[in-house]
Amino acid sequence: MKHKLLWIVLAWATVAHGATPNAGMAYPPELKAAQQESRAARVAAEVLSRFHYKPMPLDDALSEKIFDRYLKALDSEKLFFVQSDIEQLASARKMLDDAILKEDLSIPYAIFNLYERRAIERFAYARAVLKSGFDFRANESYQYAREKENWAKSESEVRELWRKRVKNDWLRLRLAGKDDSSIAEILDKRYDNSGKRISRLKSADAFQTYMNAYTMAIEPHTNYMGPRAAEDFSISMKLSLVGIGAVLAELDEYTTIRELIPGGPAFLSGQLKVGDRIVGVAQGEDGAMRDVLGWRLDDTVALIRGASDTMVVLDVLPADAGPDGQHKRISLIRKTISLEGQSAKSSIQSIVDGNTTRRIGTISLPTFYADFAARQNGAPDYKSATRDVARLLDAFKKEKVDSVLIDLRNNGGGSLAEAIELTGLFIDKGPVVQQRNAKGELVVESDTKAGVAWDGPLGVLINRGSASASEIFAAAIQDYGRGLIIGEPSFGKGTVQTIVNLDQVTRNNTSQFGELKMTTAQFFRINGGTTQLRGVTPDIPFPTVSDAESFGESSFENALPWTQVTAADYSPVGDVKALIPILLPRHEARVKKDRDFQYLQEDIAELKLQRRKTQVSLNETERRKERDAQEAKLKVRESRAEPGKNLQGNAAGRPSESGRARQDDGLQADERNIGNQLAIEKQRKDTKDVLLNEAVHILSDAVGALKSNAGLAARVRAGSLPMPQY
């Protein structure tokens, strides 16, 4: 077997060299698996085969699934490999299990190395095509959606595909008003930077890609995280890190300051500003300065982070200085930075209904975060989503709001414990969710704290991006009859993941092996149903934006099936569904008169039509007609808008920008001036959120109905605390 594996690796190397369009092309050094990676793969396999909710033997059958997922992860749109590559690689279809079990990752790394070579070749060819020019009068098209297509049959076919891709990039910039000289410069830099990013890939990148092909071949929500990815995941959960308090971005090979976090060392120093470029990093006043120009962003970030109260020294090229401008040397003391921008946020909206004004408090929760380590260590002020929401609810009570809306749109989940505790803010003691493990054992998880933080009218706004912990919370609120669920059907993820530290499993004292986020249980609603595949169905539905075939649990071919268990022992606190016959007609009548909502529905219909398309015309006249028609429609909308009023939300229901900001400028985010990019993002953030606005009106209607009809209020609030009187 070993000799056969070696022969295959050598054969692939021959294929890689044989298809080189330029003998003088510079390829990155071939990546090889580190010893700890081979060991980590084997340990992960042992854990997955024993403790996963759906254990699968690591055999030839699973190897074939890993192979297909690995190729998809590397070349999902089939832009890099050609059919002869795939035929050559196919000999490894049943060998990827052996690669893990025998701790010999040479084959998956050979596949990754071939991908690197092909990507370098494609971007080099793209740069060469720029010199030949294009005829935009020709009637040809570019197929941009290629996931379901076959790989190109030959080198000439894949080059033709890339010629059309480059032509489309050029045409987009041309339609945006760029001249040919500027276009050639922008695209040459784009493809050059893309090639450089490929060249900076590391062994850890190859390993994580391969391991996720393995884990996700078992079940879609099981993932491998290398040490650095595991650290980033921990930061996202606890919303804090030790560093200088700056959000960084990679622009033109420079590590550039995108945002300064208020209260952080970088902000308080007064020496740094948005757009400044970090070109060197040193540890301590006497540490050697390391040149980080052209580095990967995560490598630079790793140097800047460190232990609290230690010094980091930055070599900074100011935003307004040229490449040869005067540098600044800035010393900063690292501190713990709280990422408040990702915490729960609140606002109060006033709705006028005749002679009555109602105040609706909204809380946007982007994730169910928690600082587990601080909590376990007994820190009295540990960060958590529930604590933050409780604080905001206290403020709402002081402000005498009439109702509360919890906005969970695009909240992909997080801590299960936080979902349970957050539910407890709105119900008195009782079951919240049921869990079934791999042995079939069913456990009921409950809120055990007496009392509630908010006993008034409640709504929960969800969309297709609301998943996992968001669905647990929304489902419990719905099952208890505690509040109205408004929006789109949710994601449909009904599984529970546990973090497994592979270094702890092996009693390894250093961080080498990474972590598994592994599915260990399936959760069920307290009514016995599950959100798996079906999600949470809203009481008041909004237009469906997402495509279930491409986004959501139902889009995964290996997702767990829907099933149900016995209902938990619980008693609903009310019957909010009694409100729906009143609220739904009012909602429908209002949105028919709401021009912005109608625009949103038009945009959604158009988006659904666009999703069916897989190609775009490369004829300039035709594309200009399409663009002019779109701009004419926008001008009509703008002419109808009230003075000073923001335009409609986009097809995602979130704010959309107006004027030139909405037009395609043909640029990628890292190609725009950072000030312009931030201005566009701010404009998007500040414009009207159509769906949130309508959800607030629905809750206002609910408050009005409850206050005007004592019998209805008694039915809706049966078994719960009295309506608050202000």
Steps between C-alpha positions, in 0.01 A plus 500: 500500500777745591673456162167549324431824690845630410444417133170689501658809659779498241249455219304804615818703515562407136151614406556828683822574313366381168220756479709804585432782249823676586814303577639796693196535726579530870314247712492500880692226682303179530315466829561199720314376803658573835532206736247647744246536218518133408463412867212746548313344205525155656389623844207687344395185313502299823285759676255532210458124456421453870314809618326664204119502502505319166821295517631379165788261443797656326503263204506506121136611478567804718827560316307552176279759669807675644657506154198668342473757779872573489488578128188712553672695777800569275321565171126539557440694177731274296730780392840348576518127435440342158346163431839328459593617851180354641557169320853481638388591851217248489743222586499642854124477551531202734835594656416804710391284793840328494669840496349572842519155655864449395595859588630559147342811349716509188205438266264773631797737500588403143143588400529834676837572338351428157216739580754770591686451172183513295382816679837670442480407132143630461574838657818533293298429187239756610774764518625401155150528350483866604756586235297363210192722535132409445227547243191601696287500185510122477193306609648266755425425864684398815368218718584610855308234695690178431455286809275257316706504180771257393867585524653642185605218268831656403746778569366697203144472634591624848696789346196598298298497821755730665511728196128555541535548873761772448287656228207518740717660769618756244145572381373558855768762557432654160130532578598669826677773303863388526729558201691213340835598649357505855315175440816320386685626808222402742459151358871432468541584868191291589626185331854556624374534858286190459804304387702632794229395744514150356879500537468590868288196583653280769497143614238594762267624223528176307447297816195692616342482153555125483381435855181697442437295187521198732288637785230645276479177303362351821253780580486867394556666838807310613819695436871493570673814626876533506661679798463845344142441383415365847636820657288713266191292585566554871526875442170502310327322789634709788509827300838597639867470414835632614647744252512865398134554413519544125304331220746423221463426129738397222514766226764492225723274712483745791347416837270801524306641796131478416355598836621608845302353788405774750682456829768275354875577515514602132208742542622646827852556367374761255784401268312276259215563258294309245704434187839484674709205382697271730822393329695367797438343843738457794453339839602745773707818478820312420349227282605454140263665252355245258401622156139390436447659158337238278422272792172319543268698723462221756879473537530872571209485744668213685806722555293792623296293747671382815486489878324778686717790623786419261636744245473477124680749274358586159678643197223705337474664159236775544188494285588822321863402428628352176686167484827681578347730763617558856427209735386526862610271783213449747521307827180359649421293809266212420174486695188287508267637233124455525340464158192704583420550134392135486296511823124535537376846399173676576285780363152634568259579219185707538193399299214747463156339474231768487525691824715231660878469494649164590866437575654173383841401633713299255804291592727378222696191606764392244604180680453306825840585646650415840842513661503141627844520659419815699174346616669178613763703684230682694555843343208717619486707181540229235361584157182329380212564264241439775661748737516765231137447395387507866672836543329637189162373622549682831563819300184437296292472817632833622414647160150348528498325163175327400652193334837339426628358170801265502668518159675170425541541127825345379579383853665166426490380860769454760471382858217256578511606866449861395196405291348332806583786735379762253167319474487515881489879483149470351353192671485387861659164576446225246647280225655678201648231274548123486824328400547146371852357493646225285376236746144620456484646851268801524578781743282804567690827547310752710503856624534461877496865606179638645356819360530678168685808376219604263136396536346728238418443133783339305599429142790315338619591149674219307617419149668212319830598662359444850639163604570263789481691830280761328259224405502355851403839642239580235346152522470516880341846487255366241421177686430686822277744313716769652557715193443544128750355254534726195701465178628216281522132592832448680808302388391158622804396704389266776836365617725573796878530474767453767852640484762226539855620565723237338800607707303427816392164361865404448618675819720718286627804692545721192245626246572287193208280404211747487135434582194324367158664501316169501130417486415298811123538531181604329269749666122494504235753582314462826192414292690194371574629151837604366627796305719262296444565127169682555617782726262720698191609308404864571157598628509805273693412182710748303609462136752218466832628371725198528513204266440179696690299239823690560472629858373330811509151647293359217776595255735239656470157344627328818293692756328298771132423428204667671356299787318558825489384862251511785412849615652627823287575804422868460204737504459785249477839668262639242362478149650772283355326195169652602648831382583380148149543349521864610864571419531326163232703313644823643848398394385410147303824463792709624766349275276546194519875569867496600694593188830385649357158585364469148842588360648231720258242364589607145870461581442154645310391190780632280762330718323168460506544123870586509575186702377290209757659272849353477653727240532862397534669161843635402351732239547859618187635335283235656656549845455876480132451422465278806683753716300795364172320569608435860609860550174629354306291749710637787448857382124447499519374856715791610263750340213352698686501831407761757762774549760392753365146513728203440415268216377143531683204647669258264400144426646384830260728683794687645586858410601569144710788380376760253639672192845414373573283804246245373650477153759240413840671504673181386740514795570250774484621860879509538535709183298794626638793693444403863317824571261440209441141608418603857268773370310246289468266798376783721243599241372144488480488878319832534230451239154369570454140608165413344441169676599625844271798452205279412570262790489796738164607354365146550597510868341842533179354356523215752533740791200698376290185462587378849426831667168545323367146556517367855369158400762459231770621738396242757520224240835610364648547847331204674717353772757777486559820687262795451559749222725778628321828562683825431 
